[in-house]
Amino acid sequence: MVQVEFGGTAIDARVYLRDFFDLLGNDFAIHRIVRDGVVPVTYSEWFEVFVTSNFLAIAARAAR
């Protein structure tokens, strides 16, 4: 598993959420961490808001 906190500091680092999906998306199922657990997500430009959000990438082989 890989946990990613994505937010305003990504602007300074010039990193987009898309970069994480491109790096992890083939081997990991990506989920958004919410109050009640995790929700599976696929990339959308709507996530590029640079407000702190947390994501959890779970190895696809572990999710089976």
HELIX and SHEET records of a PDB file:
HELIX    1   1 THR A    9  ALA A   13  1                                   5    
HELIX    2   2 LEU A   17  LEU A   24  1                                   8    
HELIX    3   3 GLU A   45  PHE A   47  5                                   3    
HELIX    4   4 ALA A   60  ALA A   63  1                                   4    
SHEET    1   A 4 VAL A   2  PHE A   6  0                                        
SHEET    2   A 4 SER A  53  ALA A  59 -1                                        
SHEET    3   A 4 PHE A  28  VAL A  34 -1                                        
SHEET    4   A 4 GLY A  37  PRO A  40 -1                                        
END                                                                             
